[in-house]
Amino acid sequence: MRNPDQFSSLVWLWVGIAIACSSLKYGFGSFHEPGIGFITFFAGAFLAFLALLLLVTSRREQKMPGRFWNLWTGLDVKKVIYVLVLLALYTFLLRPAGFLVSTFILLSLLFRVKGAHNLATAALLSILVTGVSYFVFEVWLQVQLPKGIVG
């Protein structure tokens, strides 16, 4: 295999299939009453699907990519450190500030990292993603999210 993506996609395809198949022994359940293996089955199936997608696209592109170190050229280390610091702060502020406030702030700052969105677009996207996440987890799945200063 001349393209390293072909080998890695085969490995991840095997891992995804193994996760999906092994999760079936724990019980799949139903959509209304999911079993223990419900989430792991879909996670493995999604991983296998993405690996299969990578395998197909890497077969089309047969040229040999550059060396491993070429992956890091043009990388802005300051942005990587900034994102890691933001994620660490998010984990510490999630409980005292609450899910809604801390997630909105995190997403607003993350949308601005790339610089592709202006402040109004970043705020609107943050409100939208935070609202949908809150609806899915708190209302639909009835997961207790940290209330923080809002609750």
C-alpha positions in Angstrom: 0.0 0.0 0.0 1.6 3.2 -1.2 -0.8 5.5 0.6 -0.6 5.2 4.4 -4.3 6.2 4.6 -5.2 2.9 3.1 -3.5 0.9 5.8 -4.8 3.1 8.7 -8.3 3.0 7.3 -8.2 -0.8 7.2 -7.1 -0.9 10.8 -9.9 1.5 11.9 -12.4 -0.4 9.8 -11.5 -3.6 11.7 -11.6 -1.8 15.0 -15.0 -0.3 14.3 -16.5 -3.6 13.2 -15.0 -5.3 16.2 -16.6 -2.7 18.6 -20.0 -3.0 16.9 -20.0 -6.8 16.9 -18.8 -7.1 20.5 -21.3 -4.6 21.7 -24.2 -6.8 20.5 -23.5 -9.3 23.2 -24.4 -6.7 25.8 -27.9 -6.2 24.4 -28.9 -3.6 21.9 -32.3 -2.8 23.3 -34.6 -0.4 21.4 -34.7 3.3 20.6 -37.1 3.8 23.5 -35.3 1.6 26.0 -31.7 1.3 24.9 -29.5 -1.5 26.2 -25.9 -1.3 27.4 -24.6 -2.0 23.9 -26.7 0.6 22.2 -24.2 3.5 22.1 -21.1 1.4 21.6 -22.8 -0.3 18.6 -23.5 3.0 16.9 -20.1 4.3 17.8 -18.4 1.3 16.3 -20.6 1.4 13.2 -19.9 5.1 12.7 -16.2 4.5 13.1 -16.3 1.7 10.5 -18.3 3.9 8.2 -15.8 6.7 8.4 -12.9 4.3 7.9 -14.6 2.9 4.9 -15.1 6.4 3.5 -11.4 7.1 4.1 -10.4 3.9 2.4 -12.5 4.7 -0.7 -11.2 8.3 -0.9 -7.6 7.1 -0.4 -7.9 4.6 -3.2 -8.9 7.4 -5.6 -5.8 9.4 -4.5 -2.9 7.0 -5.2 -0.2 9.5 -5.0 2.2 9.2 -2.1 1.7 12.0 0.4 4.7 13.8 1.9 6.7 12.8 4.8 5.3 12.6 8.3 6.9 15.8 9.3 5.2 17.6 6.5 1.9 17.2 8.4 3.1 19.8 10.9 4.2 22.5 8.4 2.1 25.6 8.7 0.7 24.6 12.0 0.0 27.5 14.3 1.1 26.1 17.7 -0.3 29.1 19.5 -3.8 28.2 18.3 -3.4 24.6 19.4 -2.3 25.7 22.9 -5.2 28.2 23.0 -7.7 25.5 22.2 -6.2 23.1 24.8 -6.3 25.8 27.4 -9.9 26.6 26.5 -10.9 22.9 26.9 -9.2 22.6 30.2 -10.9 25.8 31.5 -14.2 24.4 30.2 -13.8 21.3 32.3 -13.1 23.4 35.4 -15.9 25.9 34.8 -18.6 23.5 33.7 -20.0 22.7 37.2 -19.8 26.2 38.8 -20.9 28.2 35.7 -23.3 25.6 34.3 -23.7 23.9 31.0 -25.5 26.8 29.1 -23.1 29.6 30.1 -19.8 27.6 29.9 -20.7 25.9 26.6 -21.8 29.2 25.0 -18.5 30.9 26.0 -16.4 27.9 24.9 -18.1 27.7 21.5 -18.0 31.4 20.9 -14.2 31.4 21.5 -13.7 28.3 19.5 -15.6 29.7 16.5 -13.3 32.7 16.7 -10.1 30.7 16.7 -10.1 30.0 13.0 -11.2 33.6 12.3 -13.6 32.5 9.6 -16.6 33.9 11.6 -17.3 37.4 12.7 -18.4 38.1 16.3 -22.2 38.1 15.5 -22.0 34.8 13.5 -19.9 33.2 16.2 -22.4 34.2 18.9 -25.4 33.1 16.8 -23.8 29.7 16.0 -22.9 29.3 19.7 -26.5 30.0 20.8 -27.8 27.5 18.2 -25.4 24.7 19.0 -25.8 25.2 22.8 -29.6 25.3 22.5 -29.8 22.2 20.3 -27.4 20.4 22.7 -29.4 21.4 25.7 -32.6 20.3 24.0 -31.2 16.9 23.0 -29.6 16.1 26.4 -31.7 17.8 29.0 -35.2 17.7 27.4 -35.2 14.7 25.1 -32.7 12.3 26.8 -33.4 13.7 30.3 -29.7 13.9 31.2 -29.1 16.2 34.2 -26.6 18.8 33.0 -24.9 21.2 35.5 -27.2 24.2 36.2 -24.5 26.4 37.7 -25.5 30.1 38.0 -28.5 29.7 35.7 -30.2 27.1 37.9 
